Amino acid sequence: MQKAISTFGVSVDTRSGMSRLAAVLYRWQQRMQEREHLGMLDERLLKDIGLTRLQALSEVRKPFWRA
């Protein structure tokens, strides 16, 4: 286990931190792709999933870090 001392003198598992960071970056990438694909759906497909064009655009315009 790799450990590092933080500025507060607390021992921190750096691998765990890196794993969490990788998971967050992966989720952000997924969100960007999902929103891009949502923006490409036509009216018929949006209706199938129960969204209006306005709702889809609202989601597409969100920054990737916002759920």
mmCIF file of the C-alpha atoms, coordinates in Angstrom:
data_MODEL
# 
_entry.id   MODEL 
# 
loop_
_atom_site.group_PDB 
_atom_site.id 
_atom_site.type_symbol 
_atom_site.label_atom_id 
_atom_site.label_alt_id 
_atom_site.label_comp_id 
_atom_site.label_asym_id 
_atom_site.label_entity_id 
_atom_site.label_seq_id 
_atom_site.pdbx_PDB_ins_code 
_atom_site.Cartn_x 
_atom_site.Cartn_y 
_atom_site.Cartn_z 
_atom_site.occupancy 
_atom_site.B_iso_or_equiv 
_atom_site.pdbx_formal_charge 
_atom_site.auth_seq_id 
_atom_site.auth_comp_id 
_atom_site.auth_asym_id 
_atom_site.auth_atom_id 
_atom_site.pdbx_PDB_model_num 
ATOM 1  C CA . MET A 1 1  ? 0.000   0.000  0.000   1.00 0.00 ? 1  MET A CA 1 
ATOM 2  C CA . GLN A 1 2  ? 1.407   3.380  -0.954  1.00 0.00 ? 2  GLN A CA 1 
ATOM 3  C CA . LYS A 1 3  ? 0.945   6.057  1.643   1.00 0.00 ? 3  LYS A CA 1 
ATOM 4  C CA . ALA A 1 4  ? 1.611   9.733  1.575   1.00 0.00 ? 4  ALA A CA 1 
ATOM 5  C CA . ILE A 1 5  ? 1.440   12.354 4.265   1.00 0.00 ? 5  ILE A CA 1 
ATOM 6  C CA . SER A 1 6  ? -1.060  15.076 3.532   1.00 0.00 ? 6  SER A CA 1 
ATOM 7  C CA . THR A 1 7  ? -0.564  18.686 4.542   1.00 0.00 ? 7  THR A CA 1 
ATOM 8  C CA . PHE A 1 8  ? -2.572  17.944 7.699   1.00 0.00 ? 8  PHE A CA 1 
ATOM 9  C CA . GLY A 1 9  ? -0.245  15.123 8.740   1.00 0.00 ? 9  GLY A CA 1 
ATOM 10 C CA . VAL A 1 10 ? -2.842  12.451 8.026   1.00 0.00 ? 10 VAL A CA 1 
ATOM 11 C CA . SER A 1 11 ? -1.753  9.256  6.324   1.00 0.00 ? 11 SER A CA 1 
ATOM 12 C CA . VAL A 1 12 ? -3.605  8.778  3.036   1.00 0.00 ? 12 VAL A CA 1 
ATOM 13 C CA . ASP A 1 13 ? -3.740  5.751  0.746   1.00 0.00 ? 13 ASP A CA 1 
ATOM 14 C CA . THR A 1 14 ? -2.654  7.238  -2.601  1.00 0.00 ? 14 THR A CA 1 
ATOM 15 C CA . ARG A 1 15 ? -3.794  4.236  -4.669  1.00 0.00 ? 15 ARG A CA 1 
ATOM 16 C CA . SER A 1 16 ? -7.274  4.604  -3.284  1.00 0.00 ? 16 SER A CA 1 
ATOM 17 C CA . GLY A 1 17 ? -7.202  8.295  -4.164  1.00 0.00 ? 17 GLY A CA 1 
ATOM 18 C CA . MET A 1 18 ? -6.009  7.530  -7.678  1.00 0.00 ? 18 MET A CA 1 
ATOM 19 C CA . SER A 1 19 ? -8.738  4.918  -8.110  1.00 0.00 ? 19 SER A CA 1 
ATOM 20 C CA . ARG A 1 20 ? -11.388 7.413  -7.049  1.00 0.00 ? 20 ARG A CA 1 
ATOM 21 C CA . LEU A 1 21 ? -9.958  10.020 -9.402  1.00 0.00 ? 21 LEU A CA 1 
ATOM 22 C CA . ALA A 1 22 ? -9.952  7.548  -12.293 1.00 0.00 ? 22 ALA A CA 1 
ATOM 23 C CA . ALA A 1 23 ? -13.576 6.630  -11.524 1.00 0.00 ? 23 ALA A CA 1 
ATOM 24 C CA . VAL A 1 24 ? -14.629 10.289 -11.516 1.00 0.00 ? 24 VAL A CA 1 
ATOM 25 C CA . LEU A 1 25 ? -12.826 11.003 -14.791 1.00 0.00 ? 25 LEU A CA 1 
ATOM 26 C CA . TYR A 1 26 ? -14.412 7.926  -16.375 1.00 0.00 ? 26 TYR A CA 1 
ATOM 27 C CA . ARG A 1 27 ? -17.893 8.998  -15.222 1.00 0.00 ? 27 ARG A CA 1 
ATOM 28 C CA . TRP A 1 28 ? -17.366 12.499 -16.605 1.00 0.00 ? 28 TRP A CA 1 
ATOM 29 C CA . GLN A 1 29 ? -16.342 11.041 -19.957 1.00 0.00 ? 29 GLN A CA 1 
ATOM 30 C CA . GLN A 1 30 ? -19.469 8.838  -19.960 1.00 0.00 ? 30 GLN A CA 1 
ATOM 31 C CA . ARG A 1 31 ? -21.670 11.854 -19.233 1.00 0.00 ? 31 ARG A CA 1 
ATOM 32 C CA . MET A 1 32 ? -20.152 13.827 -22.095 1.00 0.00 ? 32 MET A CA 1 
ATOM 33 C CA . GLN A 1 33 ? -20.760 10.949 -24.527 1.00 0.00 ? 33 GLN A CA 1 
ATOM 34 C CA . GLU A 1 34 ? -24.288 10.280 -23.290 1.00 0.00 ? 34 GLU A CA 1 
ATOM 35 C CA . ARG A 1 35 ? -25.239 13.937 -23.592 1.00 0.00 ? 35 ARG A CA 1 
ATOM 36 C CA . GLU A 1 36 ? -23.714 14.142 -27.054 1.00 0.00 ? 36 GLU A CA 1 
ATOM 37 C CA . HIS A 1 37 ? -25.763 11.116 -28.139 1.00 0.00 ? 37 HIS A CA 1 
ATOM 38 C CA . LEU A 1 38 ? -28.903 12.535 -26.523 1.00 0.00 ? 38 LEU A CA 1 
ATOM 39 C CA . GLY A 1 39 ? -28.453 15.688 -28.578 1.00 0.00 ? 39 GLY A CA 1 
ATOM 40 C CA . MET A 1 40 ? -28.446 13.614 -31.773 1.00 0.00 ? 40 MET A CA 1 
ATOM 41 C CA . LEU A 1 41 ? -31.773 11.864 -31.138 1.00 0.00 ? 41 LEU A CA 1 
ATOM 42 C CA . ASP A 1 42 ? -34.677 12.779 -33.392 1.00 0.00 ? 42 ASP A CA 1 
ATOM 43 C CA . GLU A 1 43 ? -38.167 13.685 -32.152 1.00 0.00 ? 43 GLU A CA 1 
ATOM 44 C CA . ARG A 1 44 ? -39.468 10.122 -32.482 1.00 0.00 ? 44 ARG A CA 1 
ATOM 45 C CA . LEU A 1 45 ? -36.684 8.657  -30.341 1.00 0.00 ? 45 LEU A CA 1 
ATOM 46 C CA . LEU A 1 46 ? -37.006 11.421 -27.758 1.00 0.00 ? 46 LEU A CA 1 
ATOM 47 C CA . LYS A 1 47 ? -40.721 10.674 -27.528 1.00 0.00 ? 47 LYS A CA 1 
ATOM 48 C CA . ASP A 1 48 ? -39.906 6.970  -27.025 1.00 0.00 ? 48 ASP A CA 1 
ATOM 49 C CA . ILE A 1 49 ? -37.824 7.793  -23.955 1.00 0.00 ? 49 ILE A CA 1 
ATOM 50 C CA . GLY A 1 50 ? -40.323 10.344 -22.677 1.00 0.00 ? 50 GLY A CA 1 
ATOM 51 C CA . LEU A 1 51 ? -38.382 13.553 -23.313 1.00 0.00 ? 51 LEU A CA 1 
ATOM 52 C CA . THR A 1 52 ? -39.194 16.689 -25.228 1.00 0.00 ? 52 THR A CA 1 
ATOM 53 C CA . ARG A 1 53 ? -36.583 18.441 -27.370 1.00 0.00 ? 53 ARG A CA 1 
ATOM 54 C CA . LEU A 1 54 ? -36.422 21.197 -24.748 1.00 0.00 ? 54 LEU A CA 1 
ATOM 55 C CA . GLN A 1 55 ? -35.708 18.702 -21.944 1.00 0.00 ? 55 GLN A CA 1 
ATOM 56 C CA . ALA A 1 56 ? -33.034 17.004 -24.037 1.00 0.00 ? 56 ALA A CA 1 
ATOM 57 C CA . LEU A 1 57 ? -31.363 20.327 -24.851 1.00 0.00 ? 57 LEU A CA 1 
ATOM 58 C CA . SER A 1 58 ? -31.427 21.282 -21.188 1.00 0.00 ? 58 SER A CA 1 
ATOM 59 C CA . GLU A 1 59 ? -29.542 18.080 -20.363 1.00 0.00 ? 59 GLU A CA 1 
ATOM 60 C CA . VAL A 1 60 ? -27.122 18.443 -23.293 1.00 0.00 ? 60 VAL A CA 1 
ATOM 61 C CA . ARG A 1 61 ? -26.155 21.960 -22.192 1.00 0.00 ? 61 ARG A CA 1 
ATOM 62 C CA . LYS A 1 62 ? -25.155 20.907 -18.678 1.00 0.00 ? 62 LYS A CA 1 
ATOM 63 C CA . PRO A 1 63 ? -21.423 20.861 -17.965 1.00 0.00 ? 63 PRO A CA 1 
ATOM 64 C CA . PHE A 1 64 ? -19.981 17.345 -17.730 1.00 0.00 ? 64 PHE A CA 1 
ATOM 65 C CA . TRP A 1 65 ? -19.258 17.654 -14.007 1.00 0.00 ? 65 TRP A CA 1 
ATOM 66 C CA . ARG A 1 66 ? -22.938 18.290 -13.188 1.00 0.00 ? 66 ARG A CA 1 
ATOM 67 C CA . ALA A 1 67 ? -25.124 15.238 -12.708 1.00 0.00 ? 67 ALA A CA 1 
# 
